[in-house]
Amino acid sequence: MLSINFLGKPRVEYNGKKLEEQLGSKAIVLICLLILNEKRYMSREKLEGYLWPDSSTDAARYNLRYNLWLIKKNIGPDHNGHQFLHVDSDCCSINKEYEFECDTFDIMSFKHSQNDSLESILKLKQLFRGDLLEGCYFKKCDELNDLIIFERMKYEQRKVKILKGLADYYEKEESFDNCLEVINEILEIEPYDEEMVLKILDIYVKCGKPVVAITYYNNFSKLLTSSLGVSPSNRLRKKYEEIRSPLSDSFGSNNFKANMDTFMKDISKQDYVSDIKIISDCIKNIEYFWIADVIGKIIAALGPDYMNQLSEKELLDLAYIQSDILNYCGDKFELVKDYGRDTMSVCIINAFIKLLRIICSKQEFTIIIPNSIDMDDTSLNVLKYLKRIKIEGLKLIEK
């Protein structure tokens, strides 16, 4: 039996034997391309263009033939005697008659319904061991890398769909703690999903925690304003008013005091943490771009409070790469023009890390990086360092 997993580090097993080393990365991604093509034919020319764009025509043809031979050599027939690949002089495809298991097939065939069992949804959720072809990047294969990124986004959206099915199940069963945990997983992927925020507000109200719901709404509203420059939808604002009005009417009553006491207990137990999420951007070959973008969005989201905790020298270090810092340099504004000449990379990086530590000492801070593949080298090294030192309260999400 052939079993293939493309989510996370690729795995290929035939009759219990692991084949990753025998096949190599190009043969594995060749199989992935054919499977993603949903068993339709792909031209040899298209496959050669994806996998060996810089090779001569003859070299690309040879490489394709060799990798097809590797696949045929290592993946034998199924129990019905069918061969895995169908190959002719012009095209290649997966044999439609060949029986095998593949995580991407199971995930893409999922159609959420009210009759889904908990076991079936959890089984699908467990298939998401990581990104599609995790760790795979092919030099000088820009079209292939772009396709992989596009497919990763598609499977990420499918993961959200499966998680929403799981959240619906838990909500129906009134398993609210589990439901909130799943919704938070969704919001890590789609932090501006108002449908999920509405569900969170409903759950807090059902659990008798309207004050927690109001605080959650206020923080989400700040996130939208700071990150996107927009306000919550009419539907979400209406839900907020529905929750807030009864509390306003009962201000000073025992009911309101009980709700406030509940809220304070929730905060002390960290059931709800006021966190900040930003979506950062990257541009290759522009030194410090990602770091500068993160700093700019910190300023937009948090204002001067945290910047004022940096020393004058640290502010000047950061101002060298992010001009928005100039607003906090006071009468030292003119110094910045000449200061950059003597600024060392280590000073900029240390000031940046100190800023992150200051923020994370007060609240959870999530930095989402949708296009980390385009990160400049300096920022990439800093990102690797941040992952290694693991600042408490800092979460880095690469997509």
NORMO-V241740 format. One record per residue. N is the residue number from 0. RES is the residue in three letters. SS is DSSP state (@ for helix, = for strand, . for the rest). PHI is phi in whole degrees, 0 to 359 (* if undefined). D_CENTER is the distance of its C-alpha to the mean C-alpha in whole Angstrom. Layout:
n->N res->RES ss->SS phi->PHI d_center->D_CENTER
n->N res->RES ss->SS phi->PHI d_center->D_CENTER
This chain:
n->0 res->MET ss->. phi->* d_center->33
n->1 res->LEU ss->= phi->263 d_center->30
n->2 res->SER ss->= phi->232 d_center->26
n->3 res->ILE ss->= phi->232 d_center->23
n->4 res->ASN ss->= phi->232 d_center->20
n->5 res->PHE ss->. phi->253 d_center->17
n->6 res->LEU ss->= phi->270 d_center->14
n->7 res->GLY ss->. phi->88 d_center->13
n->8 res->LYS ss->. phi->294 d_center->16
n->9 res->PRO ss->. phi->302 d_center->19
n->10 res->ARG ss->= phi->226 d_center->22
n->11 res->VAL ss->= phi->228 d_center->25
n->12 res->GLU ss->= phi->233 d_center->28
n->13 res->TYR ss->= phi->235 d_center->31
n->14 res->ASN ss->. phi->52 d_center->34
n->15 res->GLY ss->. phi->83 d_center->32
n->16 res->LYS ss->= phi->263 d_center->32
n->17 res->LYS ss->= phi->284 d_center->29
n->18 res->LEU ss->. phi->241 d_center->29
n->19 res->GLU ss->@ phi->301 d_center->26
n->20 res->GLU ss->@ phi->290 d_center->29
n->21 res->GLN ss->@ phi->293 d_center->31
n->22 res->LEU ss->@ phi->277 d_center->29
n->23 res->GLY ss->@ phi->84 d_center->27
n->24 res->SER ss->@ phi->292 d_center->24
n->25 res->LYS ss->@ phi->291 d_center->25
n->26 res->ALA ss->@ phi->294 d_center->27
n->27 res->ILE ss->@ phi->294 d_center->24
n->28 res->VAL ss->@ phi->290 d_center->22
n->29 res->LEU ss->@ phi->296 d_center->25
n->30 res->ILE ss->@ phi->299 d_center->25
n->31 res->CYS ss->@ phi->299 d_center->21
n->32 res->LEU ss->@ phi->300 d_center->23
n->33 res->LEU ss->@ phi->292 d_center->26
n->34 res->ILE ss->@ phi->290 d_center->24
n->35 res->LEU ss->@ phi->297 d_center->21
n->36 res->ASN ss->. phi->281 d_center->24
n->37 res->GLU ss->. phi->56 d_center->25
n->38 res->LYS ss->. phi->66 d_center->29
n->39 res->ARG ss->. phi->274 d_center->30
n->40 res->TYR ss->. phi->291 d_center->32
n->41 res->MET ss->= phi->238 d_center->30
n->42 res->SER ss->= phi->291 d_center->33
n->43 res->ARG ss->@ phi->301 d_center->33
n->44 res->GLU ss->@ phi->299 d_center->33
n->45 res->LYS ss->@ phi->294 d_center->30
n->46 res->LEU ss->@ phi->296 d_center->28
n->47 res->GLU ss->@ phi->298 d_center->30
n->48 res->GLY ss->@ phi->294 d_center->29
n->49 res->TYR ss->@ phi->292 d_center->25
n->50 res->LEU ss->@ phi->267 d_center->26
n->51 res->TRP ss->. phi->221 d_center->29
n->52 res->PRO ss->. phi->294 d_center->29
n->53 res->ASP ss->. phi->265 d_center->31
n->54 res->SER ss->. phi->275 d_center->34
n->55 res->SER ss->. phi->294 d_center->37
n->56 res->THR ss->@ phi->303 d_center->38
n->57 res->ASP ss->@ phi->295 d_center->40
n->58 res->ALA ss->@ phi->293 d_center->37
n->59 res->ALA ss->@ phi->296 d_center->34
n->60 res->ARG ss->@ phi->297 d_center->36
n->61 res->TYR ss->@ phi->298 d_center->37
n->62 res->ASN ss->@ phi->300 d_center->34
n->63 res->LEU ss->@ phi->295 d_center->33
n->64 res->ARG ss->@ phi->300 d_center->36
n->65 res->TYR ss->@ phi->296 d_center->36
n->66 res->ASN ss->@ phi->289 d_center->32
n->67 res->LEU ss->@ phi->296 d_center->33
n->68 res->TRP ss->@ phi->296 d_center->36
n->69 res->LEU ss->@ phi->302 d_center->34
n->70 res->ILE ss->@ phi->296 d_center->32
n->71 res->LYS ss->@ phi->296 d_center->35
n->72 res->LYS ss->@ phi->293 d_center->37
n->73 res->ASN ss->@ phi->265 d_center->34
n->74 res->ILE ss->. phi->252 d_center->33
n->75 res->GLY ss->. phi->276 d_center->37
n->76 res->PRO ss->. phi->290 d_center->38
n->77 res->ASP ss->. phi->279 d_center->37
n->78 res->HIS ss->. phi->292 d_center->39
n->79 res->ASN ss->. phi->263 d_center->41
n->80 res->GLY ss->. phi->86 d_center->41
n->81 res->HIS ss->. phi->281 d_center->39
n->82 res->GLN ss->. phi->277 d_center->37
n->83 res->PHE ss->. phi->291 d_center->33
n->84 res->LEU ss->= phi->253 d_center->34
n->85 res->HIS ss->= phi->244 d_center->36
n->86 res->VAL ss->= phi->230 d_center->37
n->87 res->ASP ss->. phi->229 d_center->39
n->88 res->SER ss->. phi->292 d_center->41
n->89 res->ASP ss->. phi->245 d_center->38
n->90 res->CYS ss->= phi->226 d_center->35
n->91 res->CYS ss->= phi->223 d_center->33
n->92 res->SER ss->= phi->197 d_center->31
n->93 res->ILE ss->= phi->282 d_center->30
n->94 res->ASN ss->. phi->296 d_center->34
n->95 res->LYS ss->. phi->298 d_center->33
n->96 res->GLU ss->. phi->273 d_center->36
n->97 res->TYR ss->. phi->284 d_center->34
n->98 res->GLU ss->. phi->262 d_center->32
n->99 res->PHE ss->= phi->203 d_center->29
n->100 res->GLU ss->= phi->252 d_center->26
n->101 res->CYS ss->= phi->211 d_center->23
n->102 res->ASP ss->@ phi->299 d_center->19
n->103 res->THR ss->@ phi->293 d_center->18
n->104 res->PHE ss->@ phi->297 d_center->21
n->105 res->ASP ss->@ phi->299 d_center->21
n->106 res->ILE ss->@ phi->289 d_center->18
n->107 res->MET ss->@ phi->288 d_center->19
n->108 res->SER ss->. phi->273 d_center->22
n->109 res->PHE ss->. phi->291 d_center->21
n->110 res->LYS ss->. phi->231 d_center->23
n->111 res->HIS ss->. phi->294 d_center->22
n->112 res->SER ss->. phi->214 d_center->26
n->113 res->GLN ss->. phi->293 d_center->27
n->114 res->ASN ss->. phi->267 d_center->29
n->115 res->ASP ss->. phi->297 d_center->26
n->116 res->SER ss->. phi->274 d_center->27
n->117 res->LEU ss->@ phi->300 d_center->24
n->118 res->GLU ss->@ phi->298 d_center->25
n->119 res->SER ss->@ phi->293 d_center->24
n->120 res->ILE ss->@ phi->288 d_center->20
n->121 res->LEU ss->@ phi->297 d_center->20
n->122 res->LYS ss->@ phi->297 d_center->21
n->123 res->LEU ss->@ phi->294 d_center->18
n->124 res->LYS ss->@ phi->301 d_center->15
n->125 res->GLN ss->@ phi->291 d_center->17
n->126 res->LEU ss->. phi->290 d_center->16
n->127 res->PHE ss->. phi->278 d_center->12
n->128 res->ARG ss->. phi->275 d_center->13
n->129 res->GLY ss->. phi->163 d_center->10
n->130 res->ASP ss->. phi->289 d_center->9
n->131 res->LEU ss->= phi->300 d_center->12
n->132 res->LEU ss->. phi->51 d_center->15
n->133 res->GLU ss->. phi->303 d_center->13
n->134 res->GLY ss->. phi->83 d_center->15
n->135 res->CYS ss->. phi->269 d_center->16
n->136 res->TYR ss->. phi->214 d_center->17
n->137 res->PHE ss->. phi->247 d_center->21
n->138 res->LYS ss->. phi->298 d_center->23
n->139 res->LYS ss->. phi->61 d_center->25
n->140 res->CYS ss->. phi->239 d_center->23
n->141 res->ASP ss->@ phi->299 d_center->21
n->142 res->GLU ss->@ phi->296 d_center->22
n->143 res->LEU ss->@ phi->295 d_center->20
n->144 res->ASN ss->@ phi->297 d_center->17
n->145 res->ASP ss->@ phi->296 d_center->17
n->146 res->LEU ss->@ phi->297 d_center->17
n->147 res->ILE ss->@ phi->298 d_center->15
n->148 res->ILE ss->@ phi->298 d_center->12
n->149 res->PHE ss->@ phi->299 d_center->13
n->150 res->GLU ss->@ phi->293 d_center->13
n->151 res->ARG ss->@ phi->299 d_center->10
n->152 res->MET ss->@ phi->298 d_center->9
n->153 res->LYS ss->@ phi->297 d_center->12
n->154 res->TYR ss->@ phi->286 d_center->11
n->155 res->GLU ss->@ phi->296 d_center->8
n->156 res->GLN ss->@ phi->295 d_center->10
n->157 res->ARG ss->@ phi->294 d_center->13
n->158 res->LYS ss->@ phi->298 d_center->11
n->159 res->VAL ss->@ phi->300 d_center->11
n->160 res->LYS ss->@ phi->298 d_center->15
n->161 res->ILE ss->@ phi->292 d_center->15
n->162 res->LEU ss->@ phi->296 d_center->14
n->163 res->LYS ss->@ phi->294 d_center->16
n->164 res->GLY ss->@ phi->297 d_center->19
n->165 res->LEU ss->@ phi->291 d_center->19
n->166 res->ALA ss->@ phi->297 d_center->19
n->167 res->ASP ss->@ phi->300 d_center->22
n->168 res->TYR ss->@ phi->297 d_center->24
n->169 res->TYR ss->@ phi->296 d_center->23
n->170 res->GLU ss->@ phi->295 d_center->24
n->171 res->LYS ss->@ phi->299 d_center->27
n->172 res->GLU ss->. phi->274 d_center->28
n->173 res->GLU ss->. phi->59 d_center->28
n->174 res->SER ss->. phi->266 d_center->26
n->175 res->PHE ss->@ phi->289 d_center->24
n->176 res->ASP ss->@ phi->298 d_center->23
n->177 res->ASN ss->@ phi->296 d_center->21
n->178 res->CYS ss->@ phi->297 d_center->20
n->179 res->LEU ss->@ phi->297 d_center->18
n->180 res->GLU ss->@ phi->297 d_center->16
n->181 res->VAL ss->@ phi->292 d_center->15
n->182 res->ILE ss->@ phi->298 d_center->14
n->183 res->ASN ss->@ phi->296 d_center->13
n->184 res->GLU ss->@ phi->297 d_center->10
n->185 res->ILE ss->@ phi->296 d_center->10
n->186 res->LEU ss->@ phi->289 d_center->10
n->187 res->GLU ss->@ phi->293 d_center->7
n->188 res->ILE ss->@ phi->272 d_center->5
n->189 res->GLU ss->. phi->234 d_center->8
n->190 res->PRO ss->. phi->294 d_center->10
n->191 res->TYR ss->. phi->250 d_center->13
n->192 res->ASP ss->. phi->284 d_center->14
n->193 res->GLU ss->@ phi->290 d_center->18
n->194 res->GLU ss->@ phi->300 d_center->18
n->195 res->MET ss->@ phi->288 d_center->17
n->196 res->VAL ss->@ phi->296 d_center->18
n->197 res->LEU ss->@ phi->302 d_center->21
n->198 res->LYS ss->@ phi->295 d_center->21
n->199 res->ILE ss->@ phi->298 d_center->20
n->200 res->LEU ss->@ phi->299 d_center->24
n->201 res->ASP ss->@ phi->299 d_center->26
n->202 res->ILE ss->@ phi->295 d_center->25
n->203 res->TYR ss->@ phi->298 d_center->26
n->204 res->VAL ss->@ phi->294 d_center->29
n->205 res->LYS ss->@ phi->298 d_center->30
n->206 res->CYS ss->. phi->274 d_center->30
n->207 res->GLY ss->. phi->75 d_center->32
n->208 res->LYS ss->. phi->234 d_center->30
n->209 res->PRO ss->@ phi->295 d_center->30
n->210 res->VAL ss->@ phi->292 d_center->30
n->211 res->VAL ss->@ phi->298 d_center->26
n->212 res->ALA ss->@ phi->299 d_center->25
n->213 res->ILE ss->@ phi->297 d_center->27
n->214 res->THR ss->@ phi->295 d_center->25
n->215 res->TYR ss->@ phi->298 d_center->22
n->216 res->TYR ss->@ phi->301 d_center->23
n->217 res->ASN ss->@ phi->300 d_center->24
n->218 res->ASN ss->@ phi->290 d_center->21
n->219 res->PHE ss->@ phi->294 d_center->19
n->220 res->SER ss->@ phi->299 d_center->21
n->221 res->LYS ss->@ phi->296 d_center->21
n->222 res->LEU ss->@ phi->298 d_center->17
n->223 res->LEU ss->@ phi->299 d_center->18
n->224 res->THR ss->@ phi->294 d_center->21
n->225 res->SER ss->@ phi->286 d_center->20
n->226 res->SER ss->@ phi->269 d_center->16
n->227 res->LEU ss->@ phi->245 d_center->18
n->228 res->GLY ss->. phi->72 d_center->21
n->229 res->VAL ss->. phi->232 d_center->22
n->230 res->SER ss->. phi->257 d_center->23
n->231 res->PRO ss->. phi->301 d_center->22
n->232 res->SER ss->. phi->294 d_center->24
n->233 res->ASN ss->@ phi->302 d_center->27
n->234 res->ARG ss->@ phi->298 d_center->27
n->235 res->LEU ss->@ phi->289 d_center->24
n->236 res->ARG ss->@ phi->295 d_center->27
n->237 res->LYS ss->@ phi->297 d_center->30
n->238 res->LYS ss->@ phi->298 d_center->28
n->239 res->TYR ss->@ phi->301 d_center->28
n->240 res->GLU ss->@ phi->295 d_center->32
n->241 res->GLU ss->@ phi->298 d_center->33
n->242 res->ILE ss->@ phi->282 d_center->31
n->243 res->ARG ss->@ phi->285 d_center->33
n->244 res->SER ss->@ phi->303 d_center->36
n->245 res->PRO ss->@ phi->299 d_center->38
n->246 res->LEU ss->@ phi->291 d_center->37
n->247 res->SER ss->@ phi->297 d_center->38
n->248 res->ASP ss->@ phi->295 d_center->41
n->249 res->SER ss->. phi->258 d_center->42
n->250 res->PHE ss->. phi->304 d_center->41
n->251 res->GLY ss->. phi->91 d_center->43
n->252 res->SER ss->. phi->278 d_center->44
n->253 res->ASN ss->@ phi->297 d_center->43
n->254 res->ASN ss->@ phi->298 d_center->41
n->255 res->PHE ss->@ phi->294 d_center->39
n->256 res->LYS ss->@ phi->298 d_center->39
n->257 res->ALA ss->@ phi->297 d_center->38
n->258 res->ASN ss->@ phi->298 d_center->35
n->259 res->MET ss->@ phi->293 d_center->35
n->260 res->ASP ss->@ phi->299 d_center->35
n->261 res->THR ss->@ phi->300 d_center->33
n->262 res->PHE ss->@ phi->300 d_center->30
n->263 res->MET ss->@ phi->295 d_center->31
n->264 res->LYS ss->@ phi->295 d_center->31
n->265 res->ASP ss->@ phi->298 d_center->28
n->266 res->ILE ss->@ phi->296 d_center->27
n->267 res->SER ss->@ phi->294 d_center->29
n->268 res->LYS ss->@ phi->272 d_center->27
n->269 res->GLN ss->. phi->61 d_center->24
n->270 res->ASP ss->. phi->295 d_center->23
n->271 res->TYR ss->. phi->226 d_center->21
n->272 res->VAL ss->. phi->241 d_center->20
n->273 res->SER ss->. phi->286 d_center->20
n->274 res->ASP ss->. phi->249 d_center->17
n->275 res->ILE ss->= phi->241 d_center->16
n->276 res->LYS ss->= phi->236 d_center->12
n->277 res->ILE ss->= phi->231 d_center->12
n->278 res->ILE ss->= phi->253 d_center->10
n->279 res->SER ss->= phi->263 d_center->12
n->280 res->ASP ss->. phi->230 d_center->13
n->281 res->CYS ss->. phi->225 d_center->15
n->282 res->ILE ss->. phi->221 d_center->18
n->283 res->LYS ss->. phi->295 d_center->19
n->284 res->ASN ss->. phi->67 d_center->23
n->285 res->ILE ss->. phi->249 d_center->23
n->286 res->GLU ss->. phi->302 d_center->23
n->287 res->TYR ss->. phi->71 d_center->22
n->288 res->PHE ss->@ phi->302 d_center->20
n->289 res->TRP ss->@ phi->298 d_center->16
n->290 res->ILE ss->@ phi->300 d_center->18
n->291 res->ALA ss->@ phi->297 d_center->20
n->292 res->ASP ss->@ phi->294 d_center->18
n->293 res->VAL ss->@ phi->298 d_center->16
n->294 res->ILE ss->@ phi->299 d_center->20
n->295 res->GLY ss->@ phi->300 d_center->21
n->296 res->LYS ss->@ phi->282 d_center->18
n->297 res->ILE ss->@ phi->297 d_center->19
n->298 res->ILE ss->@ phi->299 d_center->23
n->299 res->ALA ss->@ phi->295 d_center->22
n->300 res->ALA ss->@ phi->276 d_center->20
n->301 res->LEU ss->@ phi->245 d_center->22
n->302 res->GLY ss->. phi->72 d_center->26
n->303 res->PRO ss->@ phi->278 d_center->28
n->304 res->ASP ss->@ phi->306 d_center->28
n->305 res->TYR ss->@ phi->281 d_center->26
n->306 res->MET ss->@ phi->299 d_center->27
n->307 res->ASN ss->. phi->292 d_center->31
n->308 res->GLN ss->. phi->272 d_center->30
n->309 res->LEU ss->. phi->272 d_center->30
n->310 res->SER ss->. phi->286 d_center->33
n->311 res->GLU ss->@ phi->301 d_center->35
n->312 res->LYS ss->@ phi->297 d_center->34
n->313 res->GLU ss->@ phi->294 d_center->31
n->314 res->LEU ss->@ phi->297 d_center->30
n->315 res->LEU ss->@ phi->294 d_center->32
n->316 res->ASP ss->@ phi->300 d_center->30
n->317 res->LEU ss->@ phi->288 d_center->27
n->318 res->ALA ss->@ phi->296 d_center->29
n->319 res->TYR ss->. phi->297 d_center->30
n->320 res->ILE ss->. phi->248 d_center->26
n->321 res->GLN ss->. phi->223 d_center->25
n->322 res->SER ss->@ phi->294 d_center->28
n->323 res->ASP ss->@ phi->298 d_center->27
n->324 res->ILE ss->@ phi->295 d_center->28
n->325 res->LEU ss->@ phi->303 d_center->32
n->326 res->ASN ss->@ phi->297 d_center->32
n->327 res->TYR ss->@ phi->252 d_center->32
n->328 res->CYS ss->. phi->267 d_center->35
n->329 res->GLY ss->@ phi->57 d_center->38
n->330 res->ASP ss->@ phi->283 d_center->41
n->331 res->LYS ss->@ phi->269 d_center->39
n->332 res->PHE ss->. phi->309 d_center->38
n->333 res->GLU ss->. phi->293 d_center->40
n->334 res->LEU ss->@ phi->293 d_center->40
n->335 res->VAL ss->@ phi->298 d_center->36
n->336 res->LYS ss->@ phi->302 d_center->38
n->337 res->ASP ss->@ phi->265 d_center->39
n->338 res->TYR ss->@ phi->297 d_center->37
n->339 res->GLY ss->@ phi->302 d_center->34
n->340 res->ARG ss->@ phi->297 d_center->37
n->341 res->ASP ss->@ phi->255 d_center->37
n->342 res->THR ss->. phi->284 d_center->33
n->343 res->MET ss->. phi->264 d_center->32
n->344 res->SER ss->@ phi->305 d_center->28
n->345 res->VAL ss->@ phi->298 d_center->29
n->346 res->CYS ss->@ phi->292 d_center->30
n->347 res->ILE ss->@ phi->298 d_center->27
n->348 res->ILE ss->@ phi->293 d_center->24
n->349 res->ASN ss->@ phi->297 d_center->26
n->350 res->ALA ss->@ phi->294 d_center->26
n->351 res->PHE ss->@ phi->297 d_center->23
n->352 res->ILE ss->@ phi->294 d_center->22
n->353 res->LYS ss->@ phi->298 d_center->25
n->354 res->LEU ss->@ phi->301 d_center->23
n->355 res->LEU ss->@ phi->297 d_center->20
n->356 res->ARG ss->@ phi->296 d_center->22
n->357 res->ILE ss->@ phi->298 d_center->24
n->358 res->ILE ss->@ phi->298 d_center->21
n->359 res->CYS ss->@ phi->288 d_center->20
n->360 res->SER ss->. phi->287 d_center->24
n->361 res->LYS ss->. phi->250 d_center->24
n->362 res->GLN ss->. phi->199 d_center->20
n->363 res->GLU ss->. phi->290 d_center->17
n->364 res->PHE ss->= phi->226 d_center->15
n->365 res->THR ss->= phi->247 d_center->11
n->366 res->ILE ss->= phi->247 d_center->10
n->367 res->ILE ss->= phi->263 d_center->7
n->368 res->ILE ss->= phi->237 d_center->7
n->369 res->PRO ss->. phi->292 d_center->7
n->370 res->ASN ss->. phi->234 d_center->10
n->371 res->SER ss->@ phi->298 d_center->10
n->372 res->ILE ss->@ phi->297 d_center->13
n->373 res->ASP ss->@ phi->262 d_center->15
n->374 res->MET ss->. phi->288 d_center->15
n->375 res->ASP ss->. phi->292 d_center->19
n->376 res->ASP ss->@ phi->297 d_center->21
n->377 res->THR ss->@ phi->298 d_center->22
n->378 res->SER ss->@ phi->296 d_center->18
n->379 res->LEU ss->@ phi->298 d_center->17
n->380 res->ASN ss->@ phi->295 d_center->19
n->381 res->VAL ss->@ phi->294 d_center->19
n->382 res->LEU ss->@ phi->301 d_center->15
n->383 res->LYS ss->@ phi->299 d_center->17
n->384 res->TYR ss->@ phi->295 d_center->19
n->385 res->LEU ss->@ phi->298 d_center->17
n->386 res->LYS ss->@ phi->295 d_center->15
n->387 res->ARG ss->@ phi->285 d_center->19
n->388 res->ILE ss->@ phi->278 d_center->20
n->389 res->LYS ss->. phi->53 d_center->18
n->390 res->ILE ss->. phi->296 d_center->19
n->391 res->GLU ss->. phi->296 d_center->19
n->392 res->GLY ss->. phi->95 d_center->17
n->393 res->LEU ss->= phi->260 d_center->15
n->394 res->LYS ss->= phi->239 d_center->11
n->395 res->LEU ss->= phi->246 d_center->9
n->396 res->ILE ss->= phi->243 d_center->5
n->397 res->GLU ss->= phi->262 d_center->5
n->398 res->LYS ss->. phi->233 d_center->4
